[in-house]
Amino acid sequence: MAVTVAVIARSRNLFGVIVLTGLYSFLMATVLVALDAVDVAMTEASVGAGISTVLFLGALYLCKSEEAQRVRNPWLALATSIAVGGLLVYGTLGLPEFSDPEAPIHTHVVPRYLNDIKKEVDVPNVVTAVLASYRGSDTLGETLVVFTAGAGVIALLRRRKKGK
């Protein structure tokens, strides 16, 4: 994945950048499957590698865009990226260790879901119950965001008839 990012950063061919970002999304979906987050991996594969790549290719076709010139002084952007990356790494220092059985999620949230899901939701599959019931509003919100983004892209990229 790091090699893909490095090639994307150095490339000036817009078609190649679009294809490589689709590849990066596919690789990220593979990592998410390895982390047992299959639902997130399916979303990443369909939205990140699928729909986004198609929309970017459509935008490139409609815009007939030329490649950008090389940035002459990228130091401010590099310093900002390093600072934001450092803040993100600093923010992770307060998180519990990976797979720590004493983490708050394992001592409070998981037992509640496993013990109370039968009487609260009455769905036999715990994952389905959590996504459809407990996180239903969140899932609806995510769907609304994707729909709004798609409608915005269509509104921006549609061809206007001459004379209007």
C-alpha positions in Angstrom: 0.0 0.0 0.0 2.9 2.4 0.8 4.3 1.8 -2.7 1.0 2.6 -4.3 0.8 5.9 -2.3 4.3 6.8 -3.3 3.6 6.1 -7.0 0.3 8.1 -6.8 2.2 11.1 -5.2 4.8 11.1 -8.0 2.5 10.5 -11.0 1.2 13.2 -13.2 -0.9 11.0 -15.4 -4.5 11.5 -14.2 -5.7 8.2 -15.7 -2.9 6.3 -13.9 -3.7 8.1 -10.6 -7.4 7.1 -10.8 -6.5 3.5 -11.5 -4.0 3.4 -8.7 -6.4 5.0 -6.2 -8.9 2.2 -7.1 -6.1 -0.3 -6.5 -5.3 1.3 -3.1 -9.0 1.0 -2.1 -9.0 -2.7 -3.1 -5.8 -3.3 -1.1 -7.4 -1.5 1.9 -10.5 -3.7 1.5 -8.2 -6.7 1.7 -6.6 -5.4 4.9 -10.0 -5.0 6.4 -10.9 -8.6 5.6 -7.7 -9.7 7.3 -8.8 -7.7 10.3 -12.2 -9.5 10.3 -14.1 -6.3 9.4 -15.9 -7.9 6.4 -18.8 -5.5 6.4 -16.4 -2.5 6.2 -14.3 -4.3 3.6 -17.4 -4.8 1.4 -18.2 -1.1 1.7 -14.7 -0.1 0.9 -14.5 -2.4 -2.1 -17.8 -1.3 -3.5 -17.6 2.5 -2.8 -13.8 3.0 -2.8 -12.7 0.7 -5.5 -15.9 0.5 -7.5 -18.1 3.6 -7.6 -15.4 6.2 -6.8 -13.2 4.9 -9.6 -16.1 4.9 -12.1 -17.0 8.5 -11.1 -13.4 9.7 -11.3 -13.1 8.1 -14.8 -16.3 9.7 -15.9 -15.2 13.1 -14.5 -11.8 12.7 -16.4 -13.7 11.9 -19.6 -16.1 14.8 -19.3 -13.5 17.4 -18.2 -10.9 16.5 -20.8 -8.5 17.8 -18.2 -4.8 18.3 -18.7 -2.2 17.0 -16.3 -1.1 19.4 -13.6 2.4 21.0 -13.6 4.8 19.9 -10.9 4.5 21.8 -7.6 7.6 24.1 -7.3 7.7 24.5 -3.5 5.9 21.6 -1.7 7.5 22.2 1.7 4.4 23.8 3.3 2.2 20.9 2.2 4.8 18.3 3.4 5.1 20.0 6.8 1.3 20.2 7.2 1.0 16.5 6.3 3.7 15.5 8.7 2.1 17.6 11.5 -1.3 16.1 10.9 0.2 12.6 10.8 2.0 13.3 14.1 -1.3 14.5 15.7 -3.0 11.3 14.5 -0.3 9.1 15.9 -0.4 11.0 19.2 -4.1 10.5 19.4 -3.8 6.8 19.1 -1.5 6.6 22.2 -4.5 6.8 24.5 -6.2 3.9 23.0 -6.2 0.4 24.7 -3.9 -2.2 23.3 -5.1 -4.2 20.3 -7.3 -7.2 21.5 -7.0 -6.2 25.2 -9.6 -8.3 27.0 -9.9 -5.5 29.7 -10.7 -2.8 27.2 -13.9 -0.9 27.9 -15.6 -2.3 24.8 -15.1 -5.9 26.1 -16.2 -5.2 29.6 -19.3 -3.0 29.0 -20.5 -3.0 25.4 -20.0 -6.6 24.2 -21.7 -8.3 27.2 -24.7 -6.0 26.9 -25.1 -6.8 23.2 -24.7 -10.6 23.8 -26.9 -10.7 26.8 -29.7 -8.3 26.0 -30.0 -8.6 22.2 -32.5 -11.5 22.3 -35.1 -9.6 24.3 -34.5 -6.1 22.8 -34.3 -6.9 19.1 -35.1 -10.6 18.7 -32.8 -11.1 15.8 -30.7 -14.3 16.0 -27.5 -12.9 14.4 -25.7 -10.4 16.6 -24.0 -8.6 13.8 -27.2 -8.1 11.9 -29.0 -6.9 15.0 -26.3 -4.4 15.8 -26.1 -3.0 12.3 -29.9 -2.9 11.7 -31.2 -1.9 15.1 -28.6 -0.3 17.3 -26.7 1.4 14.5 -29.7 1.8 12.1 -29.6 5.6 12.2 -25.9 5.6 11.6 -26.3 3.3 8.6 -29.1 5.5 7.3 -26.9 8.5 7.7 -24.1 6.9 5.8 -26.5 6.0 3.0 -27.7 9.6 2.9 -24.2 10.9 2.7 -23.3 8.6 -0.2 -26.5 9.5 -2.0 -25.9 13.2 -1.6 -22.3 12.9 -2.8 -23.5 11.0 -5.9 -26.2 13.5 -6.6 -23.7 16.4 -6.2 -21.3 14.7 -8.7 -24.1 14.2 -11.2 -25.2 17.8 -10.8 -21.6 19.1 -11.3 -20.7 16.9 -14.2 -23.9 16.8 -16.3 -23.6 18.4 -19.7 -25.6 21.5 -20.3 -27.3 22.1 -23.6 -25.9 24.9 -25.6 -27.8 28.1 -25.5 -28.8 27.9 -21.8 
